[in-house]
Structure formats: C-alpha cells, structure tokens
C-alpha cells in the first residue's frame, strides 16, 4: 500500500500529466495485456499524446477544479487517461481505432476545453480530419487560387502579345 507521501507524489505527477493538455479521454482498458497497452502507448506517442493508468481517487484529486475537473465523473472502475497535447482529434482517433481493432476496452468519455463529452462525442471527434489534413486542404485551396490567378494573368499577357503582333502585321502591310 502506498504511503501518504507516495500518494502525494503520484497526485503531483498526474497534475503535471494534465498540464498543457488539449483533450482528455477516459478509457477502460480492462482485459488488455501489457504488450497491447505498450503498443497503444507507442501509437499515442506519434500523436503527441500519453496514456496513464491510475487509481480513481488520485485522478480525482489531480483533476480537482481545473480544466480537466469533469474527468472526475468518468473515473469509476479501472481507469486509463489519454491526454493529447496538440491536435485533439488525433488521440481520439488513435484510441477509438485501437480499441475497435483489438475488440477490448471502451471509451467512457472525455474532456475538451473544460467541458465533459460523451463516448459518442469522443467518437465524433475521432472522425474529424486531423490538423495536418485540414492545413493541407487549406493550402491546396490557396494554391489552386494562386494558380488560377497566374493562369488568368498568363492568358491576358498572351492576348496582349497576339494583339500587338496583329497590329504590327497590319502596320507593316499598310
């Protein structure tokens, strides 16, 4: 059994875990093997997210009244927290896809911008395009607009050159 000092250290570590987080996803990873949890953590690391398993009382103390306070409502039974530090959709997608692929565990809910979200909302968040995909789409739109303007200017210059050539031919013929 952990001593009071050790519990305080764990709560402090969990508070640091919450620091700078954009999204928290509360999951039940019951039935997963150590190898599966390790694989899950590696996938999350690619999304700049982390997974932490802790006792519910410690999670509730660490979440407190802060931005991730609503996590307390989901901390029942075996609990694993996934915290995303950049794109909120990426860890939601990784968590949802991973749990679906191994057919174990479940999503209990989450917290984004200080608001609790249901498991269905977490899955909807997972279906959103990633930040990189959105940026690529915006850049593609900007690029196509620039290409359109360049093509239009090229056509105008070409028309002026053809017109000047016709005027020169007409002037030489006269």
C-alpha positions in Angstrom: 0.0 0.0 0.0 1.3 3.4 -1.0 2.3 5.8 1.8 0.7 9.2 2.1 3.9 10.8 0.7 3.9 8.5 -2.3 0.3 9.3 -3.0 1.1 13.0 -2.9 3.9 12.4 -5.4 1.5 10.5 -7.6 -1.1 13.3 -7.5 1.7 15.8 -8.3 2.8 13.6 -11.3 -0.8 13.4 -12.5 -1.2 17.2 -12.3 1.9 17.5 -14.5 0.4 14.9 -16.8 -2.7 17.2 -17.2 -0.5 20.4 -17.8 -0.7 21.8 -21.3 -3.2 19.1 -22.4 -5.8 19.9 -25.1 -8.0 16.9 -24.6 -8.5 14.1 -22.0 -10.1 10.8 -23.0 -11.1 8.4 -20.2 -11.0 4.8 -21.1 -11.4 1.4 -19.6 -8.5 -0.8 -20.7 -9.7 -3.9 -18.8 -8.6 -7.1 -20.5 -5.6 -5.6 -22.4 -2.3 -7.3 -22.0 0.9 -5.4 -21.1 2.0 -5.8 -24.7 -1.2 -4.3 -26.0 -1.0 -1.4 -23.6 2.6 -0.8 -24.7 1.6 -0.9 -28.4 -1.3 1.6 -27.6 1.1 4.0 -25.8 3.5 3.9 -28.8 0.7 4.8 -31.2 -0.3 7.6 -28.9 3.3 8.9 -28.7 3.1 9.5 -32.5 0.2 11.8 -31.9 1.9 13.7 -29.1 -0.4 12.1 -26.5 0.2 9.9 -23.4 -1.7 7.3 -21.6 -1.6 6.9 -17.8 -3.3 4.3 -15.6 -4.0 5.4 -12.1 -6.3 5.0 -9.1 -9.6 6.9 -9.4 -9.1 8.7 -6.1 -5.7 10.0 -7.2 -7.2 11.0 -10.6 -10.0 12.9 -8.9 -7.5 14.7 -6.6 -5.2 15.7 -9.5 -8.1 16.9 -11.8 -9.5 19.0 -9.0 -11.3 22.1 -10.1 -9.0 22.7 -13.1 -9.8 22.5 -16.8 -9.9 18.7 -16.6 -12.2 18.6 -13.5 -15.0 16.9 -15.4 -12.8 13.8 -15.7 -13.9 13.0 -12.2 -17.3 12.0 -13.4 -15.8 9.3 -15.6 -13.3 7.9 -13.1 -15.2 4.8 -12.0 -13.7 1.3 -12.2 -10.4 0.6 -13.9 -9.4 3.9 -15.5 -6.8 4.9 -18.0 -6.4 8.5 -19.0 -5.3 9.6 -22.5 -4.1 13.2 -22.7 -3.5 14.8 -26.1 -1.1 17.8 -26.2 -1.6 19.1 -29.7 -4.4 18.0 -32.1 -7.4 16.9 -30.0 -8.7 14.7 -32.9 -5.6 12.6 -33.2 -5.6 10.9 -29.8 -9.3 10.4 -30.0 -8.9 8.7 -33.4 -6.0 6.5 -32.2 -7.9 5.5 -29.1 -11.1 4.7 -30.9 -9.3 2.8 -33.8 -7.1 0.8 -31.4 -9.9 -0.3 -29.1 -12.0 -1.2 -32.1 -9.2 -3.2 -33.7 -8.4 -5.3 -30.6 -12.1 -5.6 -29.6 -11.3 -4.9 -25.9 -11.7 -1.9 -23.6 -14.1 1.0 -24.0 -14.2 4.8 -24.1 -16.1 6.3 -21.1 -16.0 9.9 -22.2 -13.6 12.8 -22.3 -13.0 16.5 -21.6 -12.2 19.2 -24.1 -11.9 22.9 -23.3 -13.2 22.2 -19.8 -16.4 20.5 -21.0 -17.3 16.9 -20.5 -18.0 15.0 -23.7 -19.8 11.6 -24.1 -18.3 8.5 -25.7 -20.3 9.3 -28.8 -18.8 12.8 -28.9 -15.3 11.3 -28.5 -16.0 9.1 -31.5 -17.3 12.1 -33.5 -14.1 13.9 -32.6 -12.1 10.9 -33.8 -13.9 11.2 -37.2 -12.8 14.8 -37.7 -9.9 15.3 -40.1 -6.5 15.8 -38.4 -4.9 19.2 -38.0 -2.4 18.2 -40.8 -5.2 17.2 -43.1 -7.0 20.5 -42.5 -3.9 22.5 -43.1 -3.2 20.6 -46.4 -6.7 21.3 -47.5 -6.4 25.0 -46.8 -3.0 25.1 -48.6 -4.5 23.3 -51.5 -7.3 25.8 -51.8 -4.8 28.7 -51.6 -2.5 27.1 -54.1 -5.4 26.5 -56.6 -6.5 30.1 -56.2 -2.9 31.3 -56.9 -2.7 29.0 -59.9 -6.0 30.4 -61.2 -4.7 34.0 -60.9 -1.4 33.1 -62.6 -3.3 31.3 -65.4 -5.5 34.4 -65.9 -2.6 36.8 -65.9 -0.8 34.5 -68.4 -3.8 34.5 -70.7 -4.1 38.3 -70.6 -0.3 38.7 -71.4 -0.7 36.1 -74.2 -3.7 38.0 -75.6 -1.8 41.3 -75.5 1.1 39.8 -77.3 -1.1 38.3 -80.0 -2.9 41.7 -80.4 0.4 43.5 -80.6 1.6 41.0 -83.3 -1.6 41.6 -85.3 -1.3 45.4 -85.1 2.4 45.1 -86.2 1.4 42.9 -89.2 -1.4 45.3 -90.1 1.0 48.3 -89.7 3.7 46.6 -91.9 1.1 45.7 -94.5 -0.1 49.3 -94.8 
